[in-house]
Amino acid sequence: MTKFDEATQAIRVDDNTYDVCLDPGYGIGGPLNGGYLLAVIMRAAVEASPFDHPVTTSAQFLKAPVPGPAQVRIEPLRAGRTAAFARATLVQDGVAQIASSITTATLHGAEPVYAGEPACSMPGIDDCVALPDPKPESGMMLNAQMEVLFDPPTIGWLKGEPSGRPESRAYFRMAEPQDPDPYVLALAVDALPPVVFSAGARGWAPTVDLTLHLRALPAPGWLTVLCGGRLVSDGWFDEEAEVRDSTGRLVAQSRQLARVGRG
């Protein structure tokens, strides 16, 4: 079991309740990363399901959970021959923090009937760059859990030269050797800096709603994460992500609505 597996582990209390312990190592300057929290909920939902994979998960972030003990409470809705539907709520100190709906099924790795091209191209890994290590006092613990190499134009904001477009692109893998799986994909879609940084904003950009679709089981190796937004307006922005595995296959898609950065 890897450190990430331990950090997202769900321990069964009864048929509909799972104990979890939210790991401070996935903090982003105080709050916990939304993709990490989604992975925790997804793992509990799959444990309670007759199927193996979380094919679609939609979550509303009611509050910002803090590191420490919590529970995921599952409300089964319906189970058919090929899919099961449930509500899953992350609860901490008796208060609902994240409400989600999850559809589980079992993917078998079939060859696609149709596969579209990536949203945009990426340079080779050797031409991509990492962000500088954050200062210890920043509380940006998430960076130590993963390796991320960025397409340089998408991190111009770091030098005060944002591209003016909401975008972020990078290669991603866990810092500890681990083949990507559906839970790693949940982290990957929310691991890059918010796309609104490239549009000129800064600060914590809290996610309000995040939906993830698992499209295929990923092959071992680096993931490619391509993120972009369509509208930044009135204090809100959207972010769409597609994730491709080391073979170039589309393995995950996500869309989130978030608040423009604070501070």
C-alpha positions as CSV (number, residue, x, y, z in Angstrom):
1,M,0.0,0.0,0.0
2,T,1.4,3.4,-1.0
3,K,1.2,6.6,1.1
4,F,-1.5,7.8,-1.2
5,D,-3.5,4.6,-0.7
6,E,-3.2,5.1,3.0
7,A,-4.2,8.7,2.8
8,T,-7.4,7.8,0.9
9,Q,-8.2,4.6,2.8
10,A,-11.8,4.1,3.9
11,I,-12.5,1.7,6.8
12,R,-15.9,0.1,6.9
13,V,-18.0,0.8,10.1
14,D,-21.2,-0.6,8.7
15,D,-22.9,-1.1,5.3
16,N,-23.3,2.7,4.8
17,T,-20.6,4.3,6.9
18,Y,-16.8,4.5,6.4
19,D,-14.2,6.1,8.6
20,V,-11.5,8.1,6.9
21,C,-8.6,10.2,8.1
22,L,-7.9,13.3,6.0
23,D,-4.2,13.7,5.6
24,P,-2.5,17.1,6.1
25,G,0.0,16.1,3.4
26,Y,-2.6,17.1,0.8
27,G,-3.0,20.7,2.1
28,I,-2.7,23.7,-0.2
29,G,-1.8,26.5,2.2
30,G,-4.5,25.4,4.8
31,P,-7.4,23.9,2.9
32,L,-7.1,20.3,1.5
33,N,-6.9,19.7,-2.2
34,G,-10.3,19.1,-3.7
35,G,-9.2,16.2,-5.9
36,Y,-7.7,14.5,-2.9
37,L,-11.0,14.8,-1.1
38,L,-12.8,13.5,-4.1
39,A,-10.5,10.4,-4.1
40,V,-11.4,9.7,-0.5
41,I,-15.1,9.8,-1.2
42,M,-14.8,7.7,-4.3
43,R,-12.8,5.0,-2.5
44,A,-15.5,4.7,0.1
45,A,-18.3,4.6,-2.5
46,V,-16.5,1.8,-4.5
47,E,-16.0,-0.2,-1.2
48,A,-19.8,0.0,-0.7
49,S,-20.6,-0.8,-4.4
50,P,-21.0,-4.2,-6.2
51,F,-18.9,-2.7,-9.0
52,D,-15.2,-1.9,-9.3
53,H,-14.9,1.6,-10.6
54,P,-16.2,5.2,-10.0
55,V,-17.2,6.1,-13.6
56,T,-18.7,9.5,-12.7
57,T,-18.6,11.5,-9.5
58,S,-20.2,15.0,-9.0
59,A,-19.4,16.8,-5.8
60,Q,-20.5,20.0,-4.2
61,F,-18.1,21.5,-1.7
62,L,-20.3,22.8,1.1
63,K,-17.4,23.6,3.5
64,A,-13.6,23.1,3.6
65,P,-12.7,20.0,5.6
66,V,-9.7,20.1,7.8
67,P,-7.1,17.3,8.3
68,G,-8.2,14.6,10.8
69,P,-10.9,12.1,11.4
70,A,-14.1,12.2,9.2
71,Q,-16.7,9.8,7.8
72,V,-18.2,9.1,4.4
73,R,-21.8,8.2,4.6
74,I,-23.3,6.3,1.7
75,E,-26.9,6.3,0.6
76,P,-27.5,3.6,-2.1
77,L,-30.1,4.7,-4.7
78,R,-30.2,1.9,-7.2
79,A,-28.1,-1.0,-8.5
80,G,-28.7,-2.5,-11.9
81,R,-26.8,-5.1,-13.9
82,T,-24.1,-2.7,-15.2
83,A,-24.1,0.3,-12.9
84,A,-25.0,1.4,-9.3
85,F,-26.0,4.8,-8.1
86,A,-25.4,6.3,-4.7
87,R,-25.1,9.6,-2.7
88,A,-22.0,10.0,-0.6
89,T,-21.5,12.7,2.0
90,L,-18.2,13.5,3.7
91,V,-19.0,14.4,7.3
92,Q,-16.7,15.9,9.9
93,D,-17.7,16.6,13.5
94,G,-21.3,15.9,12.6
95,V,-21.4,18.5,9.8
96,A,-21.7,17.7,6.1
97,Q,-18.6,19.0,4.3
98,I,-19.0,17.6,0.8
99,A,-22.1,16.2,-0.9
100,S,-21.7,14.0,-3.9
101,S,-23.4,11.6,-6.3
102,I,-21.4,8.7,-7.6
103,T,-22.1,6.1,-10.4
104,T,-20.0,3.0,-10.2
105,A,-19.5,0.3,-12.9
106,T,-16.8,-2.0,-14.0
107,L,-14.5,-1.0,-16.9
108,H,-12.9,-3.8,-18.9
109,G,-10.3,-2.0,-21.0
110,A,-12.0,-2.4,-24.3
111,E,-10.5,-0.7,-27.4
112,P,-12.3,2.6,-28.1
113,V,-14.8,2.8,-31.0
114,Y,-13.8,6.4,-31.5
115,A,-11.0,8.4,-29.8
116,G,-10.6,12.2,-30.4
117,E,-7.4,14.1,-30.5
118,P,-6.1,15.9,-27.4
119,A,-7.4,19.4,-26.7
120,C,-3.9,20.8,-27.4
121,S,-0.4,19.5,-27.9
122,M,2.4,19.3,-25.3
123,P,6.1,19.7,-25.6
124,G,8.3,16.8,-24.6
125,I,8.9,16.1,-20.9
126,D,12.5,17.4,-21.2
127,D,11.2,20.8,-22.4
128,C,8.8,21.2,-19.4
129,V,9.7,22.6,-16.0
130,A,8.7,22.2,-12.3
131,L,7.5,25.0,-10.1
132,P,10.0,26.1,-7.4
133,D,9.7,24.4,-4.0
134,P,7.2,26.3,-1.8
135,K,8.5,27.9,1.4
136,P,7.9,25.7,4.4
137,E,5.7,28.3,6.1
138,S,3.4,28.4,3.1
139,G,1.6,25.2,4.1
140,M,1.7,23.9,0.5
141,M,2.2,20.3,1.5
142,L,0.6,18.9,-1.7
143,N,3.7,19.6,-3.8
144,A,5.7,17.0,-2.0
145,Q,3.2,14.2,-2.9
146,M,3.6,14.5,-6.7
147,E,5.9,15.4,-9.6
148,V,4.5,17.9,-12.0
149,L,6.3,19.3,-15.1
150,F,4.6,22.3,-16.7
151,D,4.4,23.5,-20.3
152,P,6.4,26.8,-19.7
153,P,3.9,29.3,-21.3
154,T,1.2,28.2,-18.8
155,I,3.2,29.3,-15.7
156,G,4.3,32.7,-17.0
157,W,2.2,34.1,-14.1
158,L,5.0,33.0,-11.8
159,K,7.2,35.8,-13.2
160,G,4.4,38.2,-13.4
161,E,3.8,37.4,-17.1
162,P,0.4,35.6,-17.3
163,S,-0.6,34.5,-20.8
164,G,-4.0,36.2,-20.4
165,R,-5.8,32.9,-21.1
166,P,-7.1,30.6,-18.4
167,E,-4.9,27.5,-19.1
168,S,-2.6,25.0,-17.4
169,R,-0.8,22.0,-18.9
170,A,1.6,19.5,-17.3
171,Y,2.9,16.0,-17.0
172,F,1.9,14.4,-13.7
173,R,2.8,11.4,-11.6
174,M,2.9,10.6,-7.9
175,A,6.2,11.3,-6.1
176,E,6.2,7.8,-4.6
177,P,6.3,5.2,-7.4
178,Q,2.7,4.2,-8.1
179,D,0.8,3.2,-11.2
180,P,-2.1,5.6,-11.8
181,D,-5.6,4.4,-11.0
182,P,-9.0,6.1,-10.7
183,Y,-8.1,7.7,-7.4
184,V,-4.8,9.1,-8.7
185,L,-6.8,10.5,-11.6
186,A,-9.1,12.3,-9.1
187,L,-6.0,14.0,-7.6
188,A,-4.5,14.8,-11.1
189,V,-7.5,16.7,-12.4
190,D,-7.2,19.2,-9.5
191,A,-3.5,19.1,-8.9
192,L,-2.4,22.0,-11.2
193,P,-2.6,25.6,-10.2
194,P,-6.1,27.1,-11.0
195,V,-6.3,28.1,-14.7
196,V,-7.4,31.6,-13.6
197,F,-3.8,32.2,-12.5
198,S,-2.9,32.4,-16.2
199,A,-5.7,35.0,-16.7
200,G,-4.0,37.2,-14.1
201,A,-5.7,36.3,-10.8
202,R,-3.9,34.9,-7.7
203,G,-4.8,33.4,-4.3
204,W,-6.8,30.4,-3.1
205,A,-9.6,29.6,-5.6
206,P,-12.1,27.5,-3.7
207,T,-13.9,24.8,-5.7
208,V,-17.7,24.9,-5.5
209,D,-18.6,22.0,-7.8
210,L,-16.4,19.4,-9.4
211,T,-17.5,16.6,-11.7
212,L,-15.1,13.8,-12.8
213,H,-15.7,11.2,-15.5
214,L,-13.5,8.1,-15.5
215,R,-13.2,7.1,-19.2
216,A,-10.7,4.3,-19.1
217,L,-8.2,2.6,-16.8
218,P,-4.8,4.3,-17.2
219,A,-1.6,2.6,-18.3
220,P,1.5,2.9,-16.1
221,G,3.6,6.0,-16.5
222,W,3.3,9.8,-16.7
223,L,-0.2,11.3,-17.1
224,T,-0.7,14.4,-19.3
225,V,-3.2,16.9,-17.8
226,L,-4.6,19.6,-20.1
227,C,-6.7,22.3,-18.4
228,G,-8.5,25.3,-19.8
229,G,-11.4,27.7,-18.9
230,R,-14.1,29.3,-21.0
231,L,-15.2,32.3,-18.8
232,V,-13.9,34.3,-15.9
233,S,-16.6,36.7,-14.8
234,D,-18.3,38.2,-11.7
235,G,-15.9,36.4,-9.3
236,W,-16.4,33.0,-10.8
237,F,-14.5,30.8,-13.3
238,D,-14.8,27.4,-14.9
239,E,-12.1,24.8,-15.5
240,E,-12.2,21.8,-17.7
241,A,-9.5,19.1,-17.6
242,E,-8.7,16.1,-19.8
243,V,-6.2,13.5,-18.7
244,R,-4.4,11.1,-21.0
245,D,-2.2,8.2,-20.0
246,S,1.3,7.3,-21.2
247,T,-0.2,5.7,-24.4
248,G,-2.1,8.9,-25.2
249,R,-5.5,7.4,-24.4
250,L,-8.1,9.7,-22.8
251,V,-8.6,8.3,-19.3
252,A,-10.4,11.1,-17.4
253,Q,-12.4,14.3,-17.9
254,S,-13.5,16.9,-15.4
255,R,-15.2,20.2,-15.1
256,Q,-15.4,22.4,-12.1
257,L,-16.8,25.8,-11.1
258,A,-14.8,27.8,-8.6
259,R,-14.4,31.3,-7.1
260,V,-11.7,33.6,-8.4
261,G,-8.7,33.5,-6.1
262,R,-8.8,35.3,-2.7
263,G,-5.8,37.1,-1.3
